[in-house]
């Protein structure tokens, strides 16, 4: 693996279809997208889940805003989702593996990661977005915030 590539793995105690829904529906993305301390307002999210479709998010936080603009390159429900961000060349592929016990392993492979997103602080921020996804899935599964 190159130094501009990262792989993140996380097992979520939720069925694959629900994890897929959270990754592809704007109303769900608005609950967790972005690192802790950032919010993603629903009116700033565009998801056109087909190859060539747009994927855009606006994240707002104490230190400003960030707009992600990407184009889907692969959409295979509920198994794989990939997009490229033309401005930076960042390519993200998320693979959802059904573990057969009601859990889903999500493997996120990022290639051509820009320098600004390679540092420890940025990587920890990315991990907090996965924590927020786990919290959302827990809420959807159990009606709680744990």
Residue pairs with C-beta under 8 A, 6 or more apart in sequence:
1 7
2 111
3 118
4 111
4 112
4 113
4 118
5 109
5 110
5 111
5 112
5 113
6 108
6 109
6 110
6 113
6 118
6 123
7 107
7 108
7 109
7 110
8 106
8 107
8 108
8 110
8 126
8 127
8 130
9 105
9 106
9 107
9 108
10 105
10 106
10 130
10 133
10 134
11 99
11 103
11 104
11 105
11 106
12 19
12 103
12 104
12 105
12 106
12 133
12 134
12 137
13 102
13 103
13 137
13 138
13 141
14 102
14 103
14 104
14 137
14 138
14 140
14 141
15 98
15 102
15 104
16 78
16 79
16 96
16 97
16 98
16 104
17 78
18 137
18 140
18 141
19 78
19 96
19 104
19 106
19 137
20 77
20 78
20 81
20 96
21 28
22 28
22 29
22 31
22 32
22 133
22 136
22 137
22 140
23 29
23 81
23 94
23 96
24 47
24 49
24 77
24 81
25 47
26 42
26 45
26 46
26 47
27 42
28 136
29 40
29 45
29 47
29 57
30 40
30 41
30 42
30 45
31 132
31 136
32 40
32 129
32 132
32 133
32 135
32 136
33 40
33 45
33 57
33 59
33 129
33 132
34 40
34 57
34 59
34 61
34 66
34 129
34 132
35 125
35 126
35 128
35 129
36 125
36 128
36 129
36 131
36 132
37 61
37 62
37 128
38 59
38 60
38 61
38 66
39 59
39 60
39 61
40 57
40 58
40 59
40 60
41 58
41 60
44 56
44 57
44 58
44 59
44 60
44 67
45 56
45 57
45 58
46 54
46 55
46 56
46 57
47 53
47 54
47 55
48 54
48 55
48 72
49 55
49 72
49 75
49 77
49 81
50 72
50 75
51 72
51 73
51 74
51 75
52 71
52 72
53 71
53 72
53 75
54 69
54 70
54 71
54 72
55 68
55 70
55 71
55 72
55 83
56 67
56 68
56 69
56 70
57 67
57 68
58 65
58 66
58 67
59 65
59 66
59 67
59 68
68 85
69 85
69 86
69 87
70 83
70 84
70 85
70 86
70 92
71 83
71 84
71 86
72 81
72 82
72 83
73 82
73 83
73 84
73 91
74 80
74 81
74 82
74 93
75 81
75 82
78 96
79 95
79 96
80 93
80 94
80 95
80 96
81 93
81 94
81 96
82 91
82 92
82 93
82 94
83 91
83 92
84 90
84 91
84 92
85 91
85 92
88 112
88 114
89 112
89 114
90 110
90 111
90 112
90 113
90 114
90 117
91 110
91 111
91 112
92 108
92 109
92 110
93 108
93 109
93 110
94 106
94 107
94 108
94 109
95 106
95 107
95 108
95 109
96 104
96 105
96 106
97 104
97 105
97 106
97 107
98 104
99 105
106 130
116 122
117 123
117 126
135 145
135 146
138 144
138 145
138 146
139 145
